[in-house]
Amino acid sequence: YMDDGHVKDDDASKTDYNDLLKQMKDNSAEADKERTSQGYPSLLLTGWAEPPHYDSGTHKLYWALNLKSGDATENTLNYKIRVLGRKGVLVLNAVAGMNQLPLIKGEMQKVIGFADFTPGNRYADFNSSTDKVAEYGVAALVAGAVAAKVGLFAKLFAVLIAAKKLVVVGFLALVAGVRKLLGLKKKESP
C-alpha cells in the first residue's frame, strides 16, 4: 500500500502509453548502466507484456512488463495491478517467466475482481477538504516516473551498496551482544 494520497485519474485516458513505454525504456537503459557498474546483472525493459488498462468505473489499473535480465534464457514477466483508493494505492505485483503470461493474466484478472477498498476508503469517498492529494497521476504509476525523475532507483542501489557495510557492522555488534548476553568469551590466543 502506498499512502501517498489520493491519485487523480484525469490523465489516464489522455496518456499515450506507447510514448510512455519509449520513455520507460530510455530510463531503464540509463538505470541499467548504474546497476551493472555496481556489479548487478543487467535488467532491461523490452516492452509491454500487457499494455496499461485503466477502468475509470472501478479505479483499477493493470499492465505487465517484459524484462530481460542478464543472460537469462527467458524474459521476466512483471504483472502489476494498482487499485486507487481514497488516501492511497493498493499495490499488487506478480513476477514470473514470460511463458507464464496466459496463466498469470487469467489469475490476475481474478485478483482485480476481488481487490477493493472497504467503504469509507474507496476512491469515491475522497474528501477534497480533508484528504491529501498525491503529487502524481495514473501515468506516473505506470512509468514509475515519480522515482525515475529524481533518480531514486540509481540512488537506491548506491545506498544499498553503502549500507551493506553498515549491515556487516550491525551484524558483528549483534553477535557481540549475544555473546555478552550468553556469557560467552572470546578464545584467547596462546
Disulfide bonds with the S-S distance in Angstrom:
none
